Amino acid sequence: MKSLFTVLIGLILFTAASAQYNKPYRVAYNSDKKSFLITNNGAGSVVELDSNFKTTTVITGLTAPKDIAFGSFGGNSGILIIDNNKIVVYDASTYQKYTSLTVSGVTELEDIEFDLNNVGYFYLSDVGGNAIIRGKVGPPPFYLPSYTKIVSSGITRPKGLHFNNNGDLIVVTDETNGKIIKVDTASGSLTTLLSTNIDSLNSIAQDPQGNYFFTNWDDSYLYRCDKNFGNLTKITGYNKPAGLSIVPELDIVAILCHLCNKIEFHRLHYFEVASSTGACAGSSFITDFSIFADGKGTYNAGNKFIVELSDSTGSFAKSTTLGSTSATSNPKSISCSLPIGKYATNGYKYRIRTTNPVFVSPEESFDIYATPIAADLVYNDLSLCKGSTASMGKSGSSNDTYSWSSSMFLSDSTISNPIFSATDTGTYSYQFKATNKSFGCSDSVIVNVSVSPNIQLKSLIRNNKICNGESLEIGVKNSPYSFNWSPQTNLSNPTISNPVFSGISNQKYTVDIEDKNTGCKGYDSVYIIVNPVPTFSISNSYTKICSGKTAQLTASNIAGISYSWSPGNVLSDSTIFNPIFQSNISGDYHFIATATHPLGCTYSQNARIFNAPVPTTNNLKLSAQIFPSVLITGTINSADDIDFYFTDSAKNQFTFNSKVADVPGVVQLSDTSSKNIYAYLAMSHDSGCSAVSDIFHLVWTTNSIADFWESQVSLYPNPATNFVLFSGDMAVKNIEILDVFGRQIKSEIPNGLIYGFDVSDLETGNYFIVFEDDLGNKFWSKLQKL
């Protein structure tokens, strides 16, 4: 509406006075025709003030019209006017009269209000009857209303009616200390919202932010309070202010002065943004005010003026704050800034909002000028190698200009994507600025470039040692670079990052490294030392001995080489090249000999000693039977063989008689030359190891048997190594040492003072010791030499 009300917007206050106004009482806005209708209570007429500021009397013949309202009546858009306790209905477009309706049982009808939530319902105030009446439009064809008093007590002189922004019916009362009351249209219950010390309230309306405006007939002032009925403020004075109408689309409040016969228009919000404007993202700007009135109560302490930006659809549901200021006097401007970000090309609006009380100015368009986002055009901080090149950014737009704060090492400092040449090492910082050609909007960002001397392989092991015969993986794993190793000999693949070396001599390798994407290069080297391995042999890697005997393990005696034999618990020394083995526990013994070179390389060989079991003769006995039978008792192993040997005093040696078939069993002597003999048993194992039993003295008597155990001499120690002591009940004059075959090894005459003899010169094995007393008797004992 850009005519009368365009002029009104430019005025602080406008008064429309004319001879056509005669005690104007109520005003209503016809949004279809963009005009105001005013009831002339003194002239019985209705005047129209159109959008061209022209007044025309459109309805006459009324008695004393009061309220006027637009609404749906009988399916048509109609005008309802209260006149002399009747409701007169007119066409809203042609202003032709439809009908006149009488409301019975009322005293003084004052106001009429259509129910915004229920079509076909309207409400009337009866000032004289202290009542609120609900009307319901009837069915066609006559649409005659029916009426119900929903409030008939508890309220005094209800006058002005208004449905607020929440759909509640609000009433002001024409009484001493007038009240503002909410009426429950369903139950008729009343709630006092505000008790004043103001008499004779007349009419009430509400703006889009919820602030209430009401007129007072007694002190002739227009009042305003917030949506919670706080901050009650006198706005301006009149000579009996009557009806008022708030028109949000024009941002005005229209007020009737009853006795001065005029209509006045006030700016609803007192201020607005000066004009449409625009800004660059990230830039600052000033929002200017256009002030239309003093705005009483608008500059309360704690009030804040906030400049808000809508979304691209013009909605302020999630507005963006551009700037704000607090003032208790008229502010002229507000410093603002548009946040950096991505915006749509158009559709934005901006406005000013106050907080105490809440007012919102008319909206104006807001252009957001195209601003290039610098960070979207450049790459993140770069890390390069000396001698390489890289692009600093992406291709730009012909609508923008670009600049780099320094041109050092850049191919062109006026484009978005210059080439950086890593001529020297170090860290370089550049500021990149992008500017829109049309509006001058700009944005900038810092880009850092770090140039290293070359590609460095931090995990590369440059000095390596291996033993001859081993292989080694050199280089690094999972590298993104390309590699070229030199020389290529003894490498599994000279073009990968981690080739395997399999050489037998010391070698140095160099490697060239390159990043194919950036051109960065590097150079490094790896040195490999191949240490010798101490190879050796064992001269007697397999030996078979009888349990209890000794054997020597002999490895090559190499100077500077240390040895270790495992297991070492049965060896004389497990750290020498030739340890001696001895164990009384039979079994197959396996040894590992490890030679260690002083440089750390080792070599191992295996050796084996079979420690064969020796037969046990401890439980064997010989008993003389009826000549020439000898009884053998005891137990033997199935793997053992037994031979019977005997001797007499004349031969002084043992003679083989025969093999023993069974034990226990009887052996028949083949040599029967003597019935007084000495005998023993010789046992041999499958392994080749043998043992002999004790010596038994066998004596036969006629038809009787006598057993003699002649080992009456005790030896100590037994087994023995060097010297043997003996004891017994005889006087020994001679000592003979025989082997197991009865052959004399040596003979000694004992010293009368020392009861012993020397065996240190004997070989390891079993022997028979023969003691002869003064009477020529011989006593036998068995000795083991270690």
C-alpha positions, 0 to 999 in steps of 0.5 A: 500500500504505497499511497496515503500510508506511504506518506504516513510512514514518513510522518511522526504523526498524521491527523485526518480531520474532516467535516465528515467526522462527527463524534467518531467512535470505532474504527476498523480496517478493511484489508481487502480495500486497504481502507479504514471504516469509521463510525460517526456516532454523532451523525449516524453514518459510516465514513471510509478513509481510502488508500488515497487519503480520501474520505467518503460517507458510505453508510447513512441512516443509523441512529447512534452507531458504536462498534463496527467489525468485519467478519463472515456472516451467512457465508458472505463477507460482511460488516456488522455495526452495533446501532441502538442495541441492534446489529445491522449487517452490510455487504463488505464490498458494496456496503449494501444493507443486508438486515437488521437484527434485534438482540433482546434482553440487553441494556446498552450494547457497546462492542462486537468481536468475531471469534477467530477460532470458531467461524460463525460465532461472535461476542457482544459487550452489554455495558448497562447489563454488565454482561458478555453475550455470545452470538451464533449465526443460524442456518440458511436461508435467513442465518438468524443468530441465537444469543447466549449470556455467558457472563451475567455477573462478576463484571462491571460495565464491560466495554471494549472487546478483543481476541488477543494473539493467543485466541483469548477474549480480552475485555476492558471495563468502563468503571472506577479503577478499570480492569482488563479481564480474560473471559473463558468463552467455554465456561464464562469464568473471569480472570483479572489480568490488570487492575488499574487506577485509571477510570473508564477504559474504552477500547483495546488492541494488541500488536504483533509482539503482544504489546497491548494498547488501550484508550481511557475515556476519563483522562483522555490518554492512550496507554500501552503495556507489554504482553504480561501487562507490565511497563504500563506507559502513557503514550499520548493524550486526546479529547476522549480517545475512543476506538483504535485499530492496529494494522501490522502491514502498515506498522501503524495504530489508528486512534479516534478522537471522539470530541475533536472529530479526527483520526490520528495515525501513530507509528506502531514501533516508532523506528525502522531501518533506514533503507535496504542495504547489503554487506560482504560476508565478514565485513562491518557496516552501520545500520541507520535508524529512522526515528518517527516518534519519541517512543515513550517507554521504548527506551527503558533501562535495560532495553536493547536494540538488536539488528537481526538477519533472516534466513534466505526465505525471509524467516526470522525463526532462526535469525542471525544477530548482526549487531546491537546497542543499549540506549535510553535515548534515541539511537541513530545507528548500530555498528554491525558485522556479517559473519563469514560463511556461505550464503544464498544469492538472495531472499534475506531481510533485516530488521530491528528488535527491542527487548524491553518492551519487545517491538519489531521494526518493519523489514527491509531487504538485505543483499549479501554480496558475493564473497570468495572463501579464501580457505576453499581456494588454497591447499593446507600447509605444505611440506616439501623437499628442496628442489621440488615444486607444488601448486599453492591453490586451486583455479579461481574465478574470473569474478575475483582478483587474487593476491599473495602477500609475498612473491618469493618462490612463487610463479605469479602472486596475482593468481589463486594457484601459483607454483611454489619452487622449493629453492631453499630450505626453511619455513615460509608464510604467505597471506592469500587474499581473494576479492570480489570485483563487483562489490569489493568483498574479500577474504584472506587466509595464511598458508605456510610452506615447510621446505626440508633438505631432502627426503629423510628415511628416519627409520633406516638402519644404516649400519648392519652386522650379519653372520656369513650365510645369513640374509638381511632385509635392508631399507624401510617398509611401506614407503610411498617413495620410489627407490634405486639401490646401487650396486644391485649385486646380492639384492633380491630387488634393487627397486623396492624400499626393502630388498633382501641382502644375501652376500658373503662379504662386506658391502656398502649400498647407496640408495636414491629416493624420489617422491613421484608426486612432488618430485622430492628426492633424497639420498642415503646409504647402508653398510653391511658387515659380514662376520665369519662363522667358526666352522669346526668338526668333532673327531669322535662324533659317535662313541660307545662305552660301558656305563661308568667308563669315561669318553672324551668329546673332541672338537677342532681346537681353533684359536680364539674360538669359545665352545659351549656343550649342551647338556653339560651336567655329565661333562667334566667342563662344558666350556672347553673343546675336549670335555670328558664324559662319565655317567653311571646312568646308561642311555643314549646321550646327544650333545650340541657343541656350539662354537662362538667367534669373537665377533659374535657368529656361532656354529654348531655340530652334534655329537653322540655317546651311547652309554651302554648298560653293564650287567648286575651280578650282585644277587648271583651265588655259587653253591657246591653240590654233589661233586661235580655239580655247582648250583647257580642262584639269582636273577639275570636279564634276558639280554645277558649271557653268563659264563662259569670260570674256576681255578685251583691253587696250583694254577693260580688262574681262572679257567673257563668251564662252560656257559650257564644255560639257566639261572637258577640252574646247575653247572657240571664241571668238565674239569674234575681234577680237584674238589676244592676249587675257587669259582666265579661267574662272568656276565656279558650284555648285548651291548658288549659290556661285562661284569664278574661276580664275587669269588666263591670257594667250593668244597665238596665232601663225601655225599655232602655239601659245604658252602664257603664264602671266602671273601672275608677280607674287607677293602676300602675304598671300593671302587678305588682310584689310588690306594686301597686299605684292607682288613681281616682276621688273617696275617697276610704275607702276599697280595696278588692282583688278577684280571677278570680272566685270572691273569696276574697283573702284579704282586705285592708283599704288604708292609706290616705297618700299612694294611694296604696296596697301591692301584694307581697304575692299574687301568680302569676295570674290575680285578680280583685281589688274592690274599695269602696267609701264613698257612698258605690259605687264599682269600678272594675279594673283588675290586673296581678300579676307577 
